[in-house]
Amino acid sequence: MPGGPKSREELAKDLASFANHLSGVIVIGMAEHHWVPSRAFDVDLGDQHLRDFHQRIASSTAPPIRWEPLRTENPANPGHGLLLIAVPPSPQAPHAITVTPTKPSTTTLRYPRRAGAKTGWLTETYVASAYHQRITAAADRRQRLRDIDQDLVTALASPRARSRNDLAQLYSDGSGI
């Protein structure tokens, strides 16, 4: 995969736009013409290549984007084939592109979002709202963990949880928690 500034920026933009929206998959090793796949070509699927790829992504976005590589090896060319990059929607959104823009830009951090086959850019208001949602969701998760912890402590302290058999019963029927 070429590693020039334009390809690095495009990769960061695509991954961030998927993480900032509904998710997506990028196929590395598939040429396209007007967003239509036109031919497959083999890329290196080795561990070193994936480590380099991971570093490239981590250093091009903030916060770093979670992604999963899926290797599809070409039986005729072991160690090579298609690389699929699966990006789930991110609870850490919004993700910014941190690489230097290849086109003139008035902003250092740019926040992409997928809109069909195209990429749009988040407004300052949307970014502020996304940060608020991130912080609120994290607080909600922490509160849910505290609630579960308290429910467990209460269940364990109840007369029904005095023996291991009773505790196993609490877990199996869900009545104590």
Secondary structure, DSSP 8 states (H G I E B T S, - for coil): ---SHHHHHHHHHHHHHHHTTT-EEEEETEEEETTEEEEE--EE-SHHHHHHHHHHHHTTEES----EEEEEE-TTSTTEEEEEEEE---TT---EE-S--SS--S-SSB-EEEETTEEEE--HHHHHHHHHHHHHHHHHHHHHHHHHHHHHHHHHHSGGGSSHHHHHHHHHH----
